[in-house]
Amino acid sequence: MEAQATATVKEALAALYHHPDDTIRTAADRWLQKFQHTLDAWQVADSLLHDESSNLETLMFCSQTLRSKVQRDFEELPSEAFRPLQDSLYGLLKKFNKGPPKVRTQICIAIAALAVHVPVEDWGGGGIVNWLGDEMKSQQEFIPSFLELLIILPQETSSYKIAARPERRNQFENDLCSSANVALSLLTACLGFDELKEQVLEGFASWLRFCHGITAATLASHPLVHMALSSLNTDQFLEAAVNVTSELIHFTVSRDSCGITEQFPLIQILIPHVMGLKEQLKDSSKDEEDVKAIARLFADMGDSYVDLIATGSGDAMQIVNALLEVTSHSEFDISSMTFNFWHHLKRNLTGRDSYTSCGSEVSIEAERNRRMQLFRPPFEVLVSLVSSRVEYPEDFHTFSEEDRRDFRYARYAVSDVLLDATDVLGGDSTLKILFMKLIQACGSGAEQNQNWQPLEAALFCIQAIAKSVSIEEKEILPQVMPLLPRFPHQEQLLQTGVQICLNLAVCSTIGAFSKWIDAAPAELPILPPLVDILNKGMSTSEATAAAASVAFKYICEGCRGKFSGSLDGLFQIYHVAISGVGGYKVSSEDSLHLVEALSVVITTLPQDHARRALELICMPIINSLQEIIQQGESALQQVPARHLTVHIDRLSTIFSNVKLPEVVAEAVNRYWSTLKIIFDHRAWDTRTMESLCRSCKFAVRTCGRSMGITIGAMLLEIQTLYQQHNQSCFLYLSSEVIKIFGSDPSCASYLTCLIQTLFNHTIQLLRTIQDFTARPDIADDCFLLASRCIRYCPDLFVPTEIFPRLVDCAMAGVTIQHREACKSILCFLSDTFDLAKSPEGEKYRDLINTIVLLRGATLARIMIASLTGALPSGRLEEVSYVLLSLSRAFGGNMLNWTRDCIALIPPQALTDSERSRFLTIISDASSGSSLGSLTDRFAEISEVCRRNKAVQDIVQAALQPHDLAFTVAPRHS
C-alpha cells in the first residue's frame, strides 16, 4: 500500500510540474492536496525525504507535507510514535544540514511544532533547548541546522497552525522562558563562526521575547548585545542588527519588564548607539533599504520611549530633533514611519494622565504649560515638513490606480498629523503656518495657472484642520477667503490631458469653513463670491461638481440662517441640478447634497413658509414620478429601477433633513397616493422597494406621531405586500415603526396585527438552516424586528403564541454563516434571556421560563456547538454573551444542560479536565461574572475544539446542531 502511494505521489508531482496540459496539472494539484490530509501521508513523506534519489520538487512537497502533518495532525499518531518521529526528523535535520535551505527550514518548523505538542520530559527532562545544546556540543559539523532550529523555536510559539491545546501552548512558552539563558549561551558560542553571525543576530532577536527572567543590567553587558550594537555600523549585518536593537528597545518597555527605572542600564547604552546613526539618514550613498531600517529604528525608539521624551529633557529633545530628520526624508515611506510617534507624543502632552505624578492642580497645570511651550517649535517644524507631502507629483498622470490609492492614503495620513499638531499648537497657530505656505504658492505663479500644485497642497492642508480653527479667528481666514475667487476655476490640464482640479481644493476649503463663514463679521462680504465659486464649480466637470455639491451642502448647513432670505436663488440652483438642463454637471448621486442643502434651510423657516417651500422642493420629484405612472401600468412595471429610485432617494433626503414633523407629515400624507401606486406595482422589485422603504423610514423618524392616519395605511400596505413578495426591507421599515410607535397605547391594535402577520409569514419562510442561508436578509431583518419588539412593545409580542414559535425559528437558524443575520438572531436570543432576568420583565418571567425550559437542552446544545465550531470564531463574543445570559437566567438548569451536552463529545476532543473547566465557566456565568472576564475563557474552550479540522469535525458530529429538531425538547429532570 505504501509503495503504491509513494509511486502515485511521484507521478502526481511529475504531472504537476511538467505536464503540458493545464487540466492534468490542476487534477494533480487537487489530488496532492487531498493526499496531505491522509494517514498515509506520514509514512510516504518521511520515506521520500530519506530517499537519496528524491528530486528537489519531491523534497519540497514532502517536507511541507511532513511539517503540516506535525503541526495539524499530530494527534492522529499513537503515543508511542513520538520517539520514531523525533528520531526521523532529527536524521533529516542532519541530512539537510547543507541544504536545500527551504527543505531544512520545513524540517526545523516540524521539529518546533513537535516540541509544542509534547511535554518537556519527552526531550530528556531538560526540554528541547537543552537537548539541542547537547547535540550542538557533540556534533558541531551540524551547527547550521541546529542554529536554524534554535532560531525557529521561539518564532513558532505564536503559530496557530500548530493544533495544540492552549494550556500546552502556554506551558511551552513557559519552558522557553526557563531555557532563555541556555539559548543565549548557545547563540553566544556560535559567535565564533563568522559565517553564522547574521543567523546568530536573527536568533537573538527571536529569543528576546522570552528573556524577561534576565535583568536589563545583565543584558547591557552581554556579548550578544555588544555584537548587535557594534554591527549597526556595518553594511553586512545592519538589518539583522537593527532587528535586534528594535527588540531590545521593546524589551525595555514590555509589560513583563520590571519598570522603566530597572531598564535604564540597557536604555542608556541603546539610545547613544541609535543616535549615532543619525548622519546615515542623510547619506545619499546609503542603500535605500538600509536607510529604511535605520529610520524604523528611530521610529521604534520614539514610540517606545515617548513617555520619557515627553518630559522634555535635553537628551529627549535631541531624540525629537532626530525624529524630525526622519520626517524630513524625501521618501514618504520613510518619513511616515514617525507619524505614530507624533500622535503618541501629542496624546502624552495633552492627556491629563501624563501629569498625575505632579501632585496638585497648580503643579499639573504648570508642568503641562512648560511641556507644551517646549514642544511648540518641533511641532511647528513638523507642520511645515508634512504639508509639502501632499503636493501632486508632476508625473501623477502616469500613476497606476494602486499608486493613486497610495497617494490618497498619504494625504489622509498627513491630515491626521496636522490635526495632531493643532492639539499642541492650537488650530489658529497651525493655520498661520499653513497660510504662509499658501502665500508662497501664490507668489510662485500659481494664480497665473503656473505651478498650481503648491497652491492646491496648501488649500488641502488648510481645509484639513478646519474643525480645529476657532470660528472667532480674525487674522488669517479674512485674508484666505478673498483669495479664493482669484484662483483659476477651470480644469488644470497636464500634458497628457489627465484632469486634476484645483477647484476641488477651493470648494473643499469653502465647505470646511462654513461655520466660520457664518460667524464672519457682516462687514466682510464673504458669502456671495464663495457661492458663485460653487455655482461655477457645478458647471466645470463632474469631479468639481461633486466637490461643489458637498461644499454647498456644508455652506447651507453652516449658514442656514443667512440663506433663509435667498430661497429664490437656492431653488434656481436646485431646479437646474435635478432637471439635468442648464449646464450643471452634477450626477444624480451628488444632487442629493443639493437636496439636503435646501432641506436644512427650509427647517429654519416659519411653518407657513416652510410648508410652501417644502411643496416647491417636492413637486419636481413627485411630478417626475407621476409622469412615469401616467404612462400606464405596463410602463411602470417595465421602467428601470434607477428611473424611480433617483427621485425616491431625493424624497428620502428631504424627509430626513427637514426637521419639521407636522410639515413633513402633511407632505407625506399628500404624496402617499403616489407612493402607494409604486408600492403596489413594483413590490417585486427589490431595489425600488428598498429605496421606497428608506424614504418611509425617514418620514417615520422625522414625523413620529404627527403622521396620523398615514402610518396605518403604510403598515397595511407593507404587511400585505410582504406576504406576496417577501421583501426584507418591509421588515426593516416595520422595525423603525416599532421603535417610534411601540410604546404608544393608541397604536397597539394595528401594531399587534403587523407583528403577527409579519412573523407568521417569516416563520413559514425560515424552517431549516438551508432556508436561512437562502434568505439571510429576511433572517437579519426579522430578528432585528423581534429584538425591537422585546425592547419597545413586549406586551404586544411576548405573551402571544408567535413568540415561542420565533424562539424555535431562531434555534433553527442561529448557525447561519451570514454575519449580520447570525448577529441579529443571537441578539434576539440574549434579549429574550435578559428580559426574563430583568426587573421590567418580571411579569413575563414565568412565561419565558416555560418556553426556555422546554427547549433548554436543545438550545444549550446548539449554542455550545456554535461556540465550538458551528459558527466562525468571529462570532465568539456574541455567542459567549448568549451563553452568559442563558446561564444567568437558568443557572442550575443551564449547568445540567451543559453537562449532558459536553458528555456527548469524545475524550480525544475534550478531556475530563477541559469538561470540568467548561462547567466552571458556566457556573461562574450563573453567579454573575462579567462578559469581559468570561470571553477569554470561552475562547480557550473554543480553541480546544477547533484546534484542527479533525477535532472540529468530531465535536460537530457529536453535537449535530443542524440535525436537531427545533420543536420543543423534553424538559430536563
ZAMARGU-4260 file (C-alpha; in steps of 0.2 Angstrom, whole numbers, plus 5000, padded with zeros to 4 digits):
<rodrens>
0) 5000/5000/5000 | 5014/5012/5005 | 5024/5008/4989 | 5009/5011/4978 | 5005/5028/4987
5) 5023/5033/4985 | 5023/5029/4967 | 5007/5039/4965 | 5014/5054/4974 | 5029/5054/4962
10) 5018/5053/4947 | 5007/5067/4953 | 5022/5078/4956 | 5029/5075/4939 | 5012/5079/4932
15) 5010/5095/4942 | 5027/5102/4937 | 5030/5095/4920 | 5014/5090/4911 | 5009/5102/4897
20) 4990/5100/4900 | 4983/5113/4912 | 4969/5101/4916 | 4981/5087/4921 | 4991/5099/4932
25) 4975/5105/4941 | 4970/5087/4944 | 4987/5083/4951 | 4987/5098/4962 | 4970/5093/4969
30) 4975/5075/4972 | 4991/5080/4981 | 4982/5092/4992 | 4969/5079/4997 | 4983/5066/5000
35) 4991/5078/5013 | 4976/5075/5024 | 4978/5056/5024 | 4986/5045/5037 | 4997/5038/5023
40) 5005/5055/5020 | 5015/5052/5036 | 5025/5037/5030 | 5026/5042/5012 | 5033/5059/5015
45) 5045/5053/5028 | 5051/5039/5016 | 5053/5050/5001 | 5063/5063/5012 | 5075/5049/5017
50) 5076/5043/4999 | 5093/5049/4991 | 5085/5048/4974 | 5071/5061/4978 | 5072/5077/4967
55) 5070/5094/4974 | 5052/5095/4969 | 5048/5079/4979 | 5059/5085/4994 | 5049/5102/4994
60) 5032/5094/4994 | 5036/5080/5006 | 5045/5092/5019 | 5030/5104/5018 | 5018/5089/5020
65) 5028/5082/5035 | 5028/5099/5043 | 5009/5102/5041 | 5006/5084/5047 | 5016/5088/5063
70) 5008/5105/5065 | 4990/5100/5062 | 4988/5081/5063 | 5000/5075/5077 | 4985/5068/5087
75) 4982/5055/5073 | 4998/5046/5079 | 4998/5034/5094 | 5008/5040/5109 | 5022/5028/5105
80) 5025/5036/5088 | 5034/5051/5096 | 5051/5044/5098 | 5052/5036/5080 | 5046/5053/5073
85) 5058/5063/5083 | 5072/5052/5078 | 5067/5053/5059 | 5066/5072/5060 | 5082/5073/5069
90) 5090/5062/5055 | 5083/5073/5042 | 5089/5089/5050 | 5107/5082/5049 | 5104/5076/5032
95) 5099/5093/5025 | 5112/5102/5035 | 5119/5110/5019 | 5103/5111/5010 | 5092/5113/5001
100) 5089/5128/5013 | 5070/5128/5011 | 5068/5110/5014 | 5079/5112/5030 | 5068/5126/5036
105) 5052/5115/5034 | 5061/5101/5045 | 5065/5114/5058 | 5047/5120/5059 | 5041/5102/5060
110) 5053/5099/5075 | 5047/5115/5083 | 5029/5110/5081 | 5033/5093/5089 | 5041/5102/5104
115) 5025/5112/5106 | 5014/5096/5106 | 5024/5086/5119 | 5029/5089/5137 | 5047/5094/5141
120) 5050/5077/5149 | 5049/5069/5132 | 5065/5078/5127 | 5076/5070/5141 | 5070/5081/5155
125) 5079/5097/5151 | 5067/5101/5136 | 5071/5104/5118 | 5083/5118/5121 | 5094/5108/5132
130) 5093/5093/5120 | 5098/5105/5106 | 5113/5111/5116 | 5119/5094/5119 | 5118/5090/5101
135) 5127/5106/5096 | 5141/5102/5108 | 5143/5084/5102 | 5141/5086/5083 | 5147/5103/5078
140) 5148/5099/5060 | 5128/5101/5060 | 5128/5118/5069 | 5120/5127/5054 | 5105/5116/5055
145) 5104/5116/5074 | 5106/5135/5074 | 5091/5137/5062 | 5081/5126/5074 | 5086/5137/5088
150) 5080/5152/5079 | 5064/5145/5074 | 5059/5138/5091 | 5053/5155/5098 | 5045/5160/5082
155) 5033/5145/5081 | 5026/5148/5099 | 5014/5160/5092 | 5009/5150/5076 | 4991/5144/5077
160) 4995/5132/5063 | 5000/5121/5077 | 4985/5112/5083 | 4990/5112/5102 | 4979/5114/5116
165) 4980/5131/5124 | 4987/5125/5141 | 5001/5115/5131 | 5005/5131/5121 | 5006/5141/5137
170) 5017/5128/5145 | 5029/5128/5130 | 5031/5147/5131 | 5035/5145/5150 | 5048/5131/5145
175) 5056/5143/5133 | 5057/5157/5146 | 5065/5145/5158 | 5078/5140/5144 | 5082/5158/5138
180) 5099/5158/5147 | 5104/5142/5139 | 5098/5148/5122 | 5108/5164/5124 | 5123/5154/5129
185) 5122/5143/5113 | 5120/5159/5102 | 5135/5166/5111 | 5145/5151/5107 | 5141/5152/5089
190) 5148/5170/5088 | 5165/5161/5084 | 5159/5156/5067 | 5160/5172/5056 | 5149/5165/5043
195) 5135/5162/5056 | 5135/5180/5064 | 5119/5186/5054 | 5109/5170/5059 | 5115/5172/5077
200) 5108/5190/5077 | 5092/5184/5070 | 5091/5171/5084 | 5095/5183/5097 | 5080/5194/5091
205) 5069/5179/5091 | 5073/5174/5109 | 5072/5192/5117 | 5053/5190/5119 | 5057/5176/5131
210) 5071/5184/5141 | 5061/5193/5154 | 5070/5182/5168 | 5086/5191/5163 | 5089/5208/5170
215) 5092/5223/5160 | 5109/5225/5168 | 5114/5208/5163 | 5109/5211/5145 | 5118/5228/5145
220) 5135/5219/5147 | 5130/5203/5136 | 5141/5199/5122 | 5126/5197/5110 | 5120/5215/5114
225) 5138/5221/5111 | 5139/5211/5095 | 5122/5218/5089 | 5126/5237/5093 | 5143/5236/5085
230) 5135/5229/5069 | 5124/5244/5067 | 5139/5252/5059 | 5142/5238/5046 | 5133/5236/5030
235) 5134/5217/5030 | 5124/5215/5046 | 5114/5231/5048 | 5097/5224/5045 | 5099/5210/5057
240) 5107/5222/5070 | 5093/5234/5068 | 5080/5220/5071 | 5090/5215/5087 | 5091/5233/5093
245) 5072/5236/5090 | 5068/5220/5100 | 5080/5226/5114 | 5070/5243/5114 | 5054/5234/5115
250) 5061/5223/5129 | 5064/5238/5140 | 5046/5244/5139 | 5036/5227/5138 | 5023/5223/5151
255) 5034/5209/5158 | 5048/5221/5162 | 5051/5227/5180 | 5048/5246/5176 | 5057/5259/5166
260) 5069/5263/5180 | 5076/5245/5181 | 5078/5246/5162 | 5090/5261/5162 | 5106/5251/5162
265) 5101/5244/5145 | 5092/5260/5139 | 5107/5270/5142 | 5118/5260/5130 | 5104/5258/5117
270) 5100/5277/5114 | 5118/5283/5111 | 5120/5269/5098 | 5104/5273/5089 | 5108/5292/5089
275) 5125/5288/5082 | 5116/5283/5066 | 5108/5300/5063 | 5120/5305/5050 | 5117/5290/5040
280) 5099/5295/5037 | 5106/5309/5025 | 5119/5299/5017 | 5114/5298/4999 | 5126/5284/4995
285) 5117/5273/5008 | 5106/5259/5001 | 5088/5264/5002 | 5083/5248/5012 | 5097/5252/5025
290) 5090/5269/5027 | 5073/5262/5030 | 5080/5250/5043 | 5088/5265/5052 | 5073/5276/5051
295) 5062/5261/5058 | 5074/5260/5072 | 5072/5279/5076 | 5053/5277/5075 | 5053/5262/5087
300) 5064/5272/5099 | 5052/5287/5098 | 5036/5276/5100 | 5044/5266/5114 | 5051/5280/5125
305) 5038/5293/5121 | 5034/5295/5140 | 5052/5299/5143 | 5054/5310/5128 | 5038/5320/5134
310) 5047/5326/5149 | 5057/5337/5138 | 5075/5334/5145 | 5090/5339/5134 | 5093/5321/5129
315) 5074/5319/5124 | 5074/5335/5113 | 5089/5328/5104 | 5079/5312/5100 | 5065/5324/5094
320) 5076/5333/5083 | 5082/5316/5076 | 5064/5311/5073 | 5061/5327/5063 | 5076/5322/5052
325) 5067/5306/5048 | 5051/5315/5045 | 5060/5327/5033 | 5066/5312/5022 | 5061/5314/5004
330) 5053/5296/5003 | 5036/5296/5011 | 5038/5278/5016 | 5052/5283/5027 | 5046/5300/5034
335) 5029/5292/5038 | 5037/5280/5050 | 5037/5294/5063 | 5019/5298/5061 | 5014/5287/5075
340) 5027/5294/5087 | 5020/5312/5084 | 5002/5306/5088 | 5008/5297/5104 | 5018/5312/5109
345) 5003/5323/5106 | 4992/5312/5117 | 5006/5312/5131 | 5007/5331/5131 | 4989/5334/5131
350) 4982/5320/5141 | 4979/5323/5160 | 4986/5305/5165 | 5003/5310/5160 | 5004/5323/5174
355) 4997/5313/5189 | 5014/5312/5197 | 5015/5331/5198 | 5003/5332/5213 | 4992/5347/5215
360) 4982/5355/5201 | 4993/5370/5201 | 5009/5359/5198 | 5000/5349/5185 | 4995/5365/5175
365) 5012/5372/5177 | 5021/5357/5171 | 5008/5355/5156 | 5011/5373/5151 | 5030/5370/5152
370) 5030/5355/5141 | 5018/5362/5128 | 5029/5378/5126 | 5044/5367/5125 | 5037/5356/5111
375) 5029/5370/5101 | 5045/5373/5090 | 5046/5354/5085 | 5028/5354/5081 | 5029/5370/5070
380) 5043/5362/5060 | 5033/5346/5059 | 5018/5356/5051 | 5030/5364/5038 | 5038/5347/5034
385) 5022/5336/5032 | 5012/5350/5022 | 5024/5348/5007 | 5020/5329/5006 | 5003/5332/4999
390) 5008/5340/4983 | 5003/5332/4967 | 5018/5325/4958 | 5022/5331/4941 | 5020/5314/4934
395) 5004/5310/4943 | 4996/5307/4926 | 5007/5291/4924 | 5002/5284/4941 | 4993/5267/4941
400) 4977/5265/4951 | 4987/5257/4965 | 4999/5272/4965 | 4985/5284/4966 | 4977/5275/4980
405) 4994/5276/4989 | 4994/5294/4986 | 4977/5297/4993 | 4982/5287/5009 | 4997/5298/5011
410) 4986/5313/5011 | 4975/5306/5024 | 4990/5302/5034 | 4996/5320/5033 | 4979/5326/5038
415) 4980/5316/5054 | 4997/5323/5058 | 4991/5341/5055 | 4976/5338/5067 | 4988/5331/5080
420) 4999/5347/5078 | 4983/5358/5081 | 4981/5349/5098 | 4998/5356/5103 | 4999/5372/5094
425) 4981/5377/5093 | 4971/5377/5077 | 4974/5396/5074 | 4993/5395/5076 | 4993/5380/5064
430) 4983/5390/5052 | 4996/5404/5052 | 5010/5392/5047 | 4999/5384/5033 | 4994/5402/5027
435) 5012/5406/5024 | 5013/5391/5013 | 4998/5397/5003 | 5006/5415/5001 | 5022/5407/4995
440) 5012/5397/4982 | 5003/5412/4976 | 5019/5421/4974 | 5026/5406/4964 | 5014/5410/4949
445) 5000/5398/4954 | 4987/5411/4951 | 4993/5413/4933 | 4990/5394/4931 | 5008/5390/4933
450) 5015/5378/4946 | 4997/5375/4954 | 5002/5360/4964 | 5009/5370/4979 | 4993/5381/4979
455) 4982/5365/4979 | 4993/5357/4993 | 4991/5372/5004 | 4972/5373/5002 | 4971/5355/5006
460) 4981/5356/5022 | 4971/5372/5027 | 4954/5363/5025 | 4961/5348/5034 | 4962/5357/5050
465) 4946/5367/5048 | 4937/5359/5063 | 4952/5365/5074 | 4951/5383/5069 | 4940/5394/5080
470) 4925/5402/5072 | 4932/5418/5081 | 4948/5418/5071 | 4950/5436/5064 | 4968/5437/5057
475) 4971/5423/5043 | 4954/5417/5037 | 4948/5435/5032 | 4964/5435/5021 | 4961/5417/5014
480) 4943/5419/5009 | 4945/5434/4997 | 4959/5425/4989 | 4948/5410/4983 | 4939/5419/4969
485) 4955/5425/4962 | 4961/5407/4959 | 4958/5399/4942 | 4942/5389/4942 | 4944/5379/4926
490) 4952/5361/4925 | 4971/5361/4927 | 4977/5350/4912 | 4993/5340/4912 | 5002/5337/4896
495) 4993/5321/4893 | 4975/5328/4897 | 4973/5320/4914 | 4962/5332/4924 | 4967/5337/4941
500) 4956/5350/4948 | 4962/5365/4958 | 4944/5369/4961 | 4942/5353/4971 | 4953/5361/4984
505) 4945/5378/4983 | 4927/5370/4985 | 4933/5359/4999 | 4940/5374/5008 | 4924/5384/5007
510) 4914/5369/5014 | 4926/5365/5028 | 4925/5383/5035 | 4906/5385/5033 | 4904/5388/5052
515) 4917/5402/5052 | 4909/5410/5036 | 4893/5410/5046 | 4901/5419/5061 | 4911/5431/5050
520) 4908/5450/5053 | 4894/5457/5042 | 4906/5470/5035 | 4915/5456/5026 | 4905/5452/5011
525) 4912/5434/5010 | 4897/5423/5006 | 4891/5429/4989 | 4908/5427/4980 | 4910/5410/4988
530) 4893/5404/4982 | 4897/5410/4965 | 4913/5399/4965 | 4902/5384/4970 | 4890/5388/4956
535) 4903/5389/4943 | 4911/5373/4950 | 4895/5363/4947 | 4897/5368/4928 | 4915/5364/4926
540) 4916/5345/4927 | 4909/5330/4936 | 4923/5330/4948 | 4922/5348/4953 | 4903/5347/4953
545) 4904/5333/4966 | 4916/5344/4977 | 4905/5359/4974 | 4889/5350/4979 | 4896/5344/4995
550) 4903/5361/4999 | 4886/5369/4995 | 4878/5357/5007 | 4890/5362/5021 | 4888/5380/5017
555) 4869/5379/5019 | 4871/5369/5035 | 4883/5381/5042 | 4875/5397/5036 | 4857/5392/5035
560) 4851/5407/5044 | 4859/5418/5030 | 4851/5408/5016 | 4833/5410/5023 | 4831/5426/5013
565) 4839/5419/4997 | 4827/5405/4994 | 4824/5410/4976 | 4842/5408/4971 | 4843/5392/4980
570) 4828/5385/4971 | 4835/5390/4955 | 4851/5380/4959 | 4841/5366/4965 | 4830/5365/4949
575) 4844/5366/4937 | 4853/5352/4946 | 4839/5340/4947 | 4832/5344/4930 | 4849/5340/4921
580) 4847/5355/4910 | 4856/5372/4912 | 4874/5367/4911 | 4877/5359/4928 | 4887/5343/4928
585) 4880/5336/4944 | 4877/5317/4945 | 4861/5310/4952 | 4870/5304/4967 | 4878/5321/4970
590) 4862/5330/4968 | 4857/5323/4984 | 4869/5335/4993 | 4860/5350/4985 | 4843/5342/4990
595) 4850/5341/5008 | 4857/5359/5007 | 4840/5366/5003 | 4831/5355/5016 | 4841/5361/5031
600) 4837/5379/5025 | 4819/5375/5025 | 4820/5369/5043 | 4824/5387/5048 | 4809/5395/5041
605) 4792/5399/5049 | 4780/5384/5047 | 4769/5393/5034 | 4784/5397/5023 | 4792/5380/5026
610) 4776/5372/5021 | 4776/5381/5004 | 4795/5379/5002 | 4793/5360/5005 | 4780/5359/4992
615) 4791/5368/4980 | 4806/5356/4983 | 4795/5340/4982 | 4784/5344/4967 | 4798/5342/4954
620) 4801/5325/4962 | 4783/5320/4963 | 4779/5326/4945 | 4793/5315/4938 | 4786/5300/4947
625) 4768/5304/4941 | 4774/5306/4923 | 4780/5288/4924 | 4764/5282/4932 | 4753/5291/4920
630) 4762/5281/4906 | 4752/5266/4912 | 4754/5250/4922 | 4764/5241/4909 | 4776/5256/4908
635) 4778/5257/4927 | 4782/5238/4928 | 4795/5239/4914 | 4804/5256/4918 | 4822/5253/4925
640) 4823/5254/4944 | 4835/5268/4943 | 4822/5279/4934 | 4812/5278/4950 | 4825/5277/4964
645) 4833/5293/4958 | 4818/5303/4963 | 4813/5292/4978 | 4830/5294/4986 | 4828/5313/4984
650) 4812/5312/4994 | 4822/5302/5007 | 4834/5316/5009 | 4820/5329/5011 | 4811/5318/5024
655) 4827/5315/5033 | 4833/5333/5034 | 4818/5344/5035 | 4816/5343/5054 | 4798/5350/5055
660) 4787/5335/5060 | 4770/5342/5056 | 4775/5350/5040 | 4783/5334/5033 | 4769/5324/5039
665) 4757/5334/5029 | 4768/5331/5014 | 4769/5313/5017 | 4750/5312/5018 | 4748/5322/5002
670) 4760/5311/4992 | 4755/5295/4999 | 4744/5290/4985 | 4758/5292/4973 | 4770/5281/4984
675) 4756/5268/4986 | 4755/5266/4967 | 4773/5262/4966 | 4772/5250/4981 | 4758/5241/4973
680) 4765/5239/4955 | 4784/5237/4960 | 4783/5227/4975 | 4793/5213/4966 | 4807/5225/4963
685) 4820/5224/4977 | 4830/5240/4973 | 4814/5251/4971 | 4806/5244/4987 | 4822/5247/4997
690) 4823/5265/4991 | 4804/5267/4995 | 4805/5259/5012 | 4821/5270/5016 | 4810/5285/5011
695) 4796/5280/5023 | 4808/5276/5037 | 4815/5294/5037 | 4797/5300/5036 | 4793/5290/5051
700) 4808/5296/5061 | 4805/5314/5057 | 4786/5314/5059 | 4784/5302/5073 | 4766/5303/5080
705) 4762/5318/5068 | 4760/5305/5054 | 4741/5302/5059 | 4732/5290/5048 | 4746/5288/5035
710) 4755/5277/5046 | 4741/5265/5047 | 4739/5265/5028 | 4758/5262/5026 | 4758/5247/5038
715) 4743/5239/5030 | 4752/5241/5013 | 4768/5233/5019 | 4761/5218/5028 | 4750/5214/5013
720) 4764/5216/5001 | 4777/5206/5012 | 4766/5191/5011 | 4766/5192/4992 | 4784/5197/4988
725) 4795/5193/5003 | 4805/5209/5003 | 4816/5210/5018 | 4815/5229/5018 | 4797/5229/5024
730) 4803/5220/5040 | 4816/5234/5042 | 4803/5248/5040 | 4792/5239/5052 | 4807/5239/5065
735) 4808/5258/5063 | 4789/5259/5066 | 4790/5248/5082 | 4804/5260/5088 | 4794/5275/5086
740) 4776/5269/5090 | 4779/5254/5100 | 4775/5262/5117 | 4760/5271/5111 | 4744/5263/5118
745) 4734/5270/5104 | 4744/5261/5091 | 4743/5244/5100 | 4729/5237/5089 | 4737/5239/5072
750) 4755/5235/5078 | 4749/5219/5085 | 4742/5215/5068 | 4758/5220/5060 | 4769/5209/5072
755) 4758/5194/5070 | 4756/5195/5051 | 4775/5198/5048 | 4781/5185/5060 | 4769/5172/5054
760) 4774/5173/5036 | 4793/5174/5041 | 4792/5158/5051 | 4784/5149/5036 | 4799/5155/5025
765) 4813/5150/5038 | 4810/5132/5043 | 4828/5125/5040 | 4845/5131/5040 | 4845/5130/5022
770) 4830/5142/5021 | 4840/5154/5032 | 4856/5153/5021 | 4845/5156/5005 | 4836/5171/5013
775) 4849/5180/5025 | 4842/5197/5023 | 4825/5191/5029 | 4833/5182/5044 | 4843/5198/5048
780) 4828/5210/5047 | 4816/5198/5055 | 4826/5196/5071 | 4831/5214/5072 | 4812/5217/5072
785) 4810/5204/5085 | 4823/5212/5097 | 4814/5229/5094 | 4798/5221/5099 | 4806/5215/5115
790) 4813/5232/5119 | 4798/5243/5114 | 4782/5233/5115 | 4785/5217/5124 | 4766/5217/5129
795) 4761/5215/5111 | 4774/5201/5107 | 4780/5191/5122 | 4763/5184/5128 | 4757/5179/5110
800) 4758/5162/5103 | 4770/5169/5090 | 4784/5172/5102 | 4788/5153/5106 | 4787/5149/5088
805) 4800/5163/5084 | 4812/5156/5098 | 4810/5139/5088 | 4814/5148/5072 | 4829/5156/5080
810) 4836/5139/5086 | 4834/5133/5068 | 4844/5147/5060 | 4856/5153/5073 | 4871/5143/5065
815) 4869/5153/5049 | 4886/5159/5042 | 4880/5176/5036 | 4887/5188/5049 | 4873/5201/5051
820) 4859/5188/5051 | 4868/5177/5064 | 4871/5193/5075 | 4853/5198/5074 | 4847/5180/5079
825) 4860/5179/5093 | 4854/5197/5099 | 4836/5191/5099 | 4840/5176/5110 | 4851/5186/5123
830) 4837/5199/5123 | 4825/5186/5127 | 4835/5178/5142 | 4839/5196/5148 | 4821/5200/5148
835) 4817/5185/5160 | 4831/5191/5172 | 4827/5210/5172 | 4815/5219/5184 | 4804/5226/5170
840) 4802/5208/5163 | 4796/5201/5179 | 4778/5199/5173 | 4785/5189/5158 | 4797/5178/5168
845) 4786/5163/5171 | 4781/5163/5153 | 4799/5164/5146 | 4804/5151/5159 | 4791/5139/5152
850) 4796/5142/5134 | 4815/5140/5138 | 4814/5126/5150 | 4805/5115/5137 | 4819/5119/5124
855) 4834/5121/5136 | 4843/5105/5132 | 4842/5108/5113 | 4846/5126/5114 | 4861/5124/5125
860) 4867/5111/5114 | 4865/5122/5098 | 4874/5136/5107 | 4889/5125/5113 | 4890/5119/5095
865) 4891/5137/5089 | 4905/5140/5102 | 4915/5125/5097 | 4914/5127/5078 | 4897/5128/5070
870) 4900/5147/5069 | 4916/5156/5064 | 4927/5161/5078 | 4922/5179/5074 | 4905/5176/5082
875) 4914/5172/5098 | 4909/5187/5108 | 4891/5186/5103 | 4889/5168/5106 | 4898/5170/5123
880) 4885/5183/5128 | 4871/5172/5124 | 4878/5158/5134 | 4881/5171/5148 | 4863/5177/5148
885) 4856/5159/5147 | 4867/5155/5162 | 4862/5170/5172 | 4843/5167/5169 | 4843/5147/5171
890) 4859/5144/5182 | 4856/5126/5188 | 4847/5120/5173 | 4860/5128/5161 | 4873/5118/5171
895) 4864/5102/5169 | 4861/5105/5150 | 4879/5109/5148 | 4885/5094/5157 | 4874/5082/5146
900) 4879/5091/5131 | 4898/5090/5133 | 4896/5072/5138 | 4892/5069/5120 | 4910/5075/5115
905) 4923/5061/5113 | 4938/5062/5125 | 4950/5064/5111 | 4942/5080/5108 | 4939/5086/5125
910) 4947/5079/5141 | 4939/5077/5158 | 4949/5092/5164 | 4943/5103/5150 | 4925/5097/5153
915) 4927/5102/5171 | 4934/5119/5166 | 4919/5122/5154 | 4907/5118/5168 | 4916/5130/5180
920) 4914/5144/5167 | 4895/5141/5166 | 4894/5141/5185 | 4904/5157/5186 | 4892/5165/5172
925) 4877/5159/5183 | 4885/5168/5198 | 4886/5185/5189 | 4903/5185/5182 | 4905/5199/5168
930) 4906/5195/5150 | 4924/5203/5149 | 4930/5190/5162 | 4922/5175/5153 | 4925/5179/5135
935) 4944/5173/5135 | 4939/5158/5145 | 4925/5153/5132 | 4938/5157/5119 | 4950/5144/5126
940) 4937/5131/5126 | 4933/5136/5108 | 4951/5135/5103 | 4952/5117/5110 | 4938/5111/5100
945) 4944/5120/5084 | 4962/5116/5086 | 4962/5106/5069 | 4949/5101/5057 | 4948/5083/5063
950) 4944/5088/5081 | 4932/5101/5075 | 4923/5088/5064 | 4922/5076/5079 | 4914/5089/5090
955) 4901/5094/5077 | 4897/5076/5073 | 4894/5073/5091 | 4883/5089/5094 | 4875/5088/5077
960) 4867/5106/5078 | 4860/5106/5061 | 4851/5089/5064 | 4842/5095/5080 | 4823/5097/5079
965) 4818/5115/5084 | 4802/5109/5091 | 4801/5108/5110 | 4813/5096/5118 | 4809/5086/5134
970) 4812/5096/5150 | 4827/5090/5160 | 4823/5081/5175
</rodrens>
